[in-house]
Amino acid sequence: MLFDLPNDDILYDALLARSCDYEGQAFACVKSTGIFCRLSCPARKPKRENTLFFDSIAACVNSGFRPCERCRPLEQAAGKEPLVEQLLKLLDRHPDRRWTEDDLVRRGLDPSTVRRAFKRSFGVTFLDLARQRRMGEAARQLSAGASVIAAQVDAGYESPSGFRAAFARLIGEAPAKAQGRALLFADWIDTPLGPMVAVADQTHLHLLEFHDRKALPAEMERLKRTARSAVVPGRTPPIERIETELKAYFAGLSGEFLTPLALDGSAFERQVWARLMQIPIGETRSYSDIAREVGTIEAVRAVARANGANRIAIVVPCHRCIGADGSLTGYGGGLERKQWLLRHEGKMRPVGLFTEEMR
């Protein structure tokens, strides 16, 4: 996704200049409209804070964005595939239709051939492309308070049960549960240690993780189940605030985080996380230290599990937990990042573990 692209500022400048330099390599997604465009799109340019960049059409579609009708990024990607161009025109004429392989067969097309052609052009199949467009719009309608039956009809489903099943597979919950419910919004935050993913509602931060954490997909699924909500691209005040605080942190100016947190976990996990946040910057504790502080010295493994269950990195500083022998034990973001964070905080407050030889 974002990780092999040039700096977002460079891409935004290219978007403003309607540059063709990144044609087919980068796409601009506009959070305020829900569409994605080529960087050379002649349409009015979005504000910087409303713009995301992805390196594939599949990433744009899977994130819930629909193609711009002015610059038509799908047509550009289709290249010289007449079959793809033909089906895109059909999709544009009937965007709400529930397409099936039988529809393709009735048009004399081989579903396997269609599947391969769309995967080559966009990274997603024709049926997936049609389904994502329908369901992404349905999620937005339901969040805005539309009735389930209205969203079902607009999505092209005659059967309520079929709509519920398809919506649940794609969004992660039944449509009735999404009706009128506040969505969770996700965006990228650049840091010296690589991009981080931030997820928040309008008032609280729910997740902050490094983009390549192996457990991130599972954490996102648990978050959607716990919050009983869908996650869509966008920014909210907590994401803006945590980005500002992270910039100050990585610049060595402040270790204070005041962004409101949604600490969803068991009573024991929240107790452990509270202890972690009490560790002063520049200091560390062992798992047994934390276990002793929460009154369960025999439950060092439980403390380690609670540490691993933390999904708000840096702010809930699980990186400050080390082995009893002073070793840098496992860290979801990677041991190299853990060591960097500890050294960075050592420079901000050079005491304890942070001796000269560690620098």
Residue pairs with C-beta under 8 A, 6 or more apart in sequence:
1 54
1 55
1 56
1 59
1 211
2 8
2 53
2 54
2 55
2 188
2 195
2 211
3 194
3 195
3 211
3 212
4 55
5 11
5 25
5 26
5 53
5 54
5 55
6 22
6 26
8 51
8 53
8 190
11 22
11 26
11 28
11 39
11 53
12 48
12 51
12 53
14 21
14 22
14 26
14 39
15 28
15 39
15 41
15 45
15 51
16 45
18 39
18 40
18 41
18 42
19 39
19 40
20 39
20 40
21 39
22 39
23 38
23 39
23 40
23 76
24 76
24 77
25 55
26 39
26 53
26 54
26 55
27 36
27 37
27 38
27 39
27 53
27 54
27 55
27 56
27 57
27 59
27 60
27 73
28 36
28 37
28 38
28 39
28 41
28 46
28 51
28 52
28 53
29 35
29 36
29 51
29 52
29 53
29 54
29 60
29 63
29 65
29 233
30 36
30 37
30 46
30 50
30 51
30 65
31 46
31 50
31 51
31 52
31 233
31 234
31 235
32 46
32 47
32 50
33 46
34 64
34 65
34 66
34 136
34 137
34 140
35 65
35 66
35 67
35 68
36 54
36 57
36 60
36 65
36 66
36 67
36 68
36 73
37 43
37 68
37 70
37 71
37 73
38 68
38 71
38 73
38 76
40 71
41 68
41 70
41 71
42 70
42 71
43 68
43 70
43 71
49 235
49 240
50 235
52 63
52 187
52 188
52 233
54 60
54 63
56 122
56 123
57 67
57 73
57 74
57 77
57 121
57 122
57 123
57 124
58 122
58 123
58 124
59 123
60 67
60 73
61 122
61 124
61 128
61 129
61 132
61 133
62 124
62 132
63 232
63 233
64 132
64 136
64 139
64 140
64 232
64 233
65 136
65 233
66 133
66 136
66 137
67 73
67 74
74 88
74 122
75 85
75 88
77 121
77 122
78 84
78 85
78 88
78 121
79 121
81 117
81 120
81 121
83 109
83 113
83 114
83 117
84 117
84 118
84 121
87 114
87 118
87 126
91 99
91 126
91 129
91 130
91 133
95 130
95 133
95 134
96 134
96 154
96 155
96 156
97 130
97 156
98 130
98 134
98 155
98 156
98 157
98 162
99 126
99 127
99 130
100 127
101 111
101 127
104 110
104 111
104 114
104 126
105 111
114 125
114 126
115 125
115 126
115 127
118 124
118 125
118 126
118 129
119 125
122 129
124 132
131 166
131 170
132 170
134 155
134 156
135 155
135 166
135 167
135 170
135 171
137 154
137 155
138 151
138 152
138 154
138 155
138 163
138 167
138 175
139 167
139 171
139 178
139 183
139 230
139 232
140 232
141 150
141 151
141 154
142 148
142 151
142 175
142 178
142 179
142 180
142 181
143 178
143 180
143 181
143 182
143 183
143 230
145 179
145 180
146 179
147 179
148 160
148 163
148 175
148 176
148 179
149 160
151 163
151 175
152 160
152 163
152 175
155 163
155 166
155 167
157 163
157 166
163 175
164 174
164 175
164 176
167 173
167 174
167 175
167 178
168 174
168 175
171 178
171 230
172 221
172 224
172 225
172 230
173 224
173 225
173 228
173 229
173 230
177 228
178 229
178 230
181 228
181 229
182 201
182 202
182 229
183 201
183 229
183 230
183 231
183 232
183 234
184 199
184 200
184 201
184 206
184 223
184 224
184 227
184 229
184 230
184 231
184 232
185 199
185 200
185 201
185 231
185 232
185 233
185 234
185 235
185 236
185 239
186 197
186 198
186 199
186 231
186 232
186 233
186 234
187 197
187 198
187 233
187 234
187 235
187 239
188 195
188 196
188 197
188 198
188 211
189 195
189 196
189 197
189 198
189 208
189 239
189 242
189 243
189 246
190 196
191 246
191 250
192 250
193 210
193 333
193 337
193 340
193 341
194 210
194 211
194 212
195 210
195 211
196 208
196 209
196 210
196 211
196 246
196 313
197 207
197 208
197 209
197 210
197 211
197 216
198 205
198 207
198 208
198 238
198 239
198 242
198 243
199 205
199 206
199 207
199 208
199 220
199 223
199 231
200 206
200 207
200 236
200 237
200 238
200 239
200 242
200 262
201 227
201 229
201 236
201 238
201 262
202 236
202 237
202 238
203 237
203 238
203 260
204 238
204 260
204 261
204 262
205 238
205 239
205 242
205 259
205 260
205 261
205 262
205 312
205 315
206 223
206 227
206 262
206 264
206 311
206 312
207 219
207 220
207 223
207 311
207 312
208 242
208 311
208 312
208 313
208 314
208 315
209 216
209 219
209 311
209 313
209 332
209 333
210 216
210 313
210 332
210 333
210 334
210 337
212 334
213 219
213 332
213 333
214 332
215 332
219 311
220 231
223 231
223 264
223 311
224 230
224 231
226 264
227 262
227 264
238 259
238 260
241 258
241 259
242 257
242 259
242 315
245 254
245 256
245 257
245 258
245 259
246 314
248 254
249 255
249 257
249 314
250 344
252 344
252 347
252 348
255 281
255 345
255 348
255 349
257 314
257 315
259 315
261 312
261 315
261 316
263 270
263 273
263 312
263 316
265 273
265 306
265 309
266 306
268 294
268 302
268 306
269 306
269 309
269 310
271 294
272 290
272 294
272 303
272 306
272 307
273 306
273 310
273 316
275 285
275 290
275 293
275 294
276 285
276 290
276 307
276 310
276 316
276 317
276 318
276 320
276 321
277 315
277 316
277 317
279 285
279 317
279 320
280 349
281 317
281 345
281 348
281 349
282 345
282 346
282 348
282 349
282 350
282 351
282 352
282 354
283 320
283 349
283 351
283 352
283 353
284 320
284 321
284 322
284 342
284 352
284 353
285 293
285 320
285 321
285 322
286 321
286 322
286 323
286 324
287 300
287 303
287 304
287 307
287 321
287 323
287 324
287 329
288 297
288 300
288 324
290 303
290 307
290 321
291 297
291 298
291 299
291 300
291 302
291 303
294 303
296 302
296 303
303 321
304 329
307 318
307 321
308 318
308 330
308 332
310 316
310 318
313 319
313 332
313 333
314 341
318 331
318 332
319 331
319 333
319 337
319 338
319 341
319 342
320 342
320 345
321 329
322 328
322 329
322 353
323 329
326 353
328 335
328 338
328 339
328 342
331 337
331 338
342 353
342 354
342 358
343 354
343 358
343 359
345 354
346 353
346 354
346 358
346 359
347 354
347 359
